[in-house]
């Protein structure tokens, strides 16, 4: 078993070991030694030094002195590819910056998420304290990185293919702009699922228990959304934001979230789903708000008045129930799978008076 070296009595030896390990890992992950400066990268790509510095800033990484040799050959290749997006593919520089910022933001969160998961795994499997688990991850990271990288590329390509398929199905038949060019571009079901009494339920939990609680919620919610044909946009503290391409799909997701989370599952359902919802055990119930409307999709997020309305409906929903607005209820009214129960009008902050409708699944 490849544990980290024991911490030596001599602190200087400990630091030497860590510096050596980090140096080897740095060269492994970056494909070689740091032999290039920002000036070298700019000269190779035939671009201004400020563009190079801007690239690293939008990636979310610090930029060093222009003459300091902190970059590798792979860094130079990345700069060349960014420049090629403008020269060879005709993209606007602002678009390249946006694409680069998306990569930096997403990969930063992804790397941290995965490393913390590895730390938790090492600590549990080998009964290590947090520090020892992190040292063990450091020791194992070079061998794990190629597998994680391959899975990342595969997942990314699958997601691109999924987006292409949705766009082809949704817009492929259109040959002219829609009737209202001022409307937000995408028709979507937008839903929020908000944990009930999150503060009370997590008060006093230690770091391990709190981590497991949040992970169970996010994993169970994502599985339910994906299994029903929707997509998770993001998690926001103790809530999850999801979208679907039809009102009915959004309704099925909302009902499944409200019905499943926070409840013990019967054996038959676990068996028929292959244990997909096992993570829902012990997760706090949720309130769900759902709106069928139009949104703007940017920066991996969705925006628009209907997103705000879905969030406000969540605020007034009872635990384990789903609320929709009158327009969404009208769209769903012809579907025999759903029962719609009007509720008294409520005044919602920033929106005004709204007549919410409770959504239930039809019996049988």
ChimeraX attribute file (.defattr): number of C-alpha atoms within 10 A of each C-alpha:
attribute: neighborCount
match mode: 1-to-1
recipient: residues
	/A:1	4
	/A:2	7
	/A:3	13
	/A:4	15
	/A:5	13
	/A:6	8
	/A:7	12
	/A:8	11
	/A:9	8
	/A:10	8
	/A:11	10
	/A:12	10
	/A:13	12
	/A:14	14
	/A:15	13
	/A:16	11
	/A:17	15
	/A:18	16
	/A:19	12
	/A:20	11
	/A:21	14
	/A:22	14
	/A:23	12
	/A:24	14
	/A:25	19
	/A:26	15
	/A:27	14
	/A:28	15
	/A:29	13
	/A:30	14
	/A:31	13
	/A:32	15
	/A:33	17
	/A:34	17
	/A:35	12
	/A:36	18
	/A:37	19
	/A:38	26
	/A:39	19
	/A:40	19
	/A:41	25
	/A:42	20
	/A:43	14
	/A:44	13
	/A:45	19
	/A:46	11
	/A:47	15
	/A:48	13
	/A:49	17
	/A:50	12
	/A:51	16
	/A:52	23
	/A:53	20
	/A:54	15
	/A:55	21
	/A:56	19
	/A:57	16
	/A:58	19
	/A:59	20
	/A:60	17
	/A:61	13
	/A:62	10
	/A:63	15
	/A:64	14
	/A:65	11
	/A:66	18
	/A:67	11
	/A:68	15
	/A:69	16
	/A:70	16
	/A:71	19
	/A:72	19
	/A:73	16
	/A:74	15
	/A:75	18
	/A:76	21
	/A:77	14
	/A:78	15
	/A:79	20
	/A:80	17
	/A:81	14
	/A:82	20
	/A:83	20
	/A:84	15
	/A:85	15
	/A:86	15
	/A:87	12
	/A:88	9
	/A:89	9
	/A:90	9
	/A:91	14
	/A:92	12
	/A:93	15
	/A:94	10
	/A:95	12
	/A:96	18
	/A:97	18
	/A:98	15
	/A:99	15
	/A:100	19
	/A:101	19
	/A:102	17
	/A:103	14
	/A:104	19
	/A:105	14
	/A:106	13
	/A:107	15
	/A:108	14
	/A:109	11
	/A:110	13
	/A:111	12
	/A:112	11
	/A:113	11
	/A:114	12
	/A:115	16
	/A:116	15
	/A:117	14
	/A:118	20
	/A:119	21
	/A:120	20
	/A:121	15
	/A:122	20
	/A:123	19
	/A:124	13
	/A:125	9
	/A:126	13
	/A:127	11
	/A:128	16
	/A:129	13
	/A:130	14
	/A:131	11
	/A:132	20
	/A:133	24
	/A:134	20
	/A:135	18
	/A:136	21
	/A:137	23
	/A:138	18
	/A:139	19
	/A:140	16
	/A:141	17
	/A:142	16
	/A:143	11
	/A:144	12
	/A:145	13
	/A:146	12
	/A:147	10
	/A:148	14
	/A:149	11
	/A:150	11
	/A:151	12
	/A:152	14
	/A:153	11
	/A:154	11
	/A:155	12
	/A:156	12
	/A:157	12
	/A:158	12
	/A:159	12
	/A:160	11
	/A:161	12
	/A:162	12
	/A:163	12
	/A:164	12
	/A:165	12
	/A:166	13
	/A:167	11
	/A:168	12
	/A:169	11
	/A:170	13
	/A:171	9
	/A:172	10
	/A:173	8
	/A:174	10
	/A:175	7
	/A:176	6
	/A:177	7
	/A:178	10
	/A:179	7
	/A:180	8
	/A:181	8
	/A:182	7
	/A:183	12
	/A:184	15
	/A:185	13
	/A:186	14
	/A:187	18
	/A:188	23
	/A:189	26
	/A:190	32
	/A:191	33
	/A:192	31
	/A:193	30
	/A:194	27
	/A:195	24
	/A:196	19
	/A:197	13
	/A:198	16
	/A:199	10
	/A:200	8
	/A:201	14
	/A:202	14
	/A:203	9
	/A:204	10
	/A:205	11
	/A:206	10
	/A:207	9
	/A:208	9
	/A:209	12
	/A:210	15
	/A:211	13
	/A:212	14
	/A:213	18
	/A:214	17
	/A:215	14
	/A:216	21
	/A:217	25
	/A:218	21
	/A:219	15
	/A:220	21
	/A:221	28
	/A:222	21
	/A:223	19
	/A:224	24
	/A:225	23
	/A:226	14
	/A:227	14
	/A:228	16
	/A:229	15
	/A:230	22
	/A:231	20
	/A:232	20
	/A:233	17
	/A:234	15
	/A:235	16
	/A:236	11
	/A:237	10
	/A:238	16
	/A:239	21
	/A:240	21
	/A:241	25
	/A:242	26
	/A:243	27
	/A:244	24
	/A:245	18
	/A:246	17
	/A:247	22
	/A:248	18
	/A:249	17
	/A:250	26
	/A:251	31
	/A:252	21
	/A:253	27
	/A:254	31
	/A:255	20
	/A:256	18
	/A:257	27
	/A:258	21
	/A:259	19
	/A:260	21
	/A:261	27
	/A:262	20
	/A:263	15
	/A:264	12
	/A:265	15
	/A:266	8
	/A:267	9
	/A:268	8
	/A:269	13
	/A:270	13
	/A:271	11
	/A:272	9
	/A:273	11
	/A:274	9
	/A:275	11
	/A:276	16
	/A:277	21
	/A:278	16
	/A:279	18
	/A:280	24
	/A:281	16
	/A:282	14
	/A:283	24
	/A:284	23
	/A:285	24
	/A:286	31
	/A:287	25
	/A:288	34
	/A:289	31
	/A:290	33
	/A:291	28
	/A:292	30
	/A:293	21
	/A:294	20
	/A:295	22
	/A:296	16
	/A:297	14
	/A:298	8
	/A:299	10
	/A:300	9
	/A:301	13
	/A:302	20
	/A:303	13
	/A:304	13
	/A:305	13
	/A:306	21
	/A:307	25
	/A:308	17
	/A:309	25
	/A:310	25
	/A:311	21
	/A:312	22
	/A:313	25
	/A:314	25
	/A:315	17
	/A:316	16
	/A:317	20
	/A:318	14
	/A:319	19
	/A:320	24
	/A:321	21
	/A:322	30
	/A:323	34
	/A:324	30
	/A:325	23
	/A:326	18
	/A:327	15
	/A:328	21
	/A:329	25
	/A:330	13
	/A:331	13
	/A:332	20
	/A:333	13
	/A:334	10
	/A:335	11
	/A:336	10
	/A:337	15
	/A:338	19
	/A:339	17
	/A:340	18
	/A:341	13
	/A:342	15
	/A:343	13
	/A:344	8
	/A:345	12
	/A:346	13
	/A:347	11
	/A:348	14
	/A:349	10
	/A:350	9
	/A:351	11
	/A:352	9
	/A:353	11
	/A:354	17
	/A:355	15
	/A:356	24
	/A:357	23
	/A:358	19
	/A:359	26
	/A:360	20
	/A:361	15
	/A:362	11
	/A:363	8
	/A:364	4
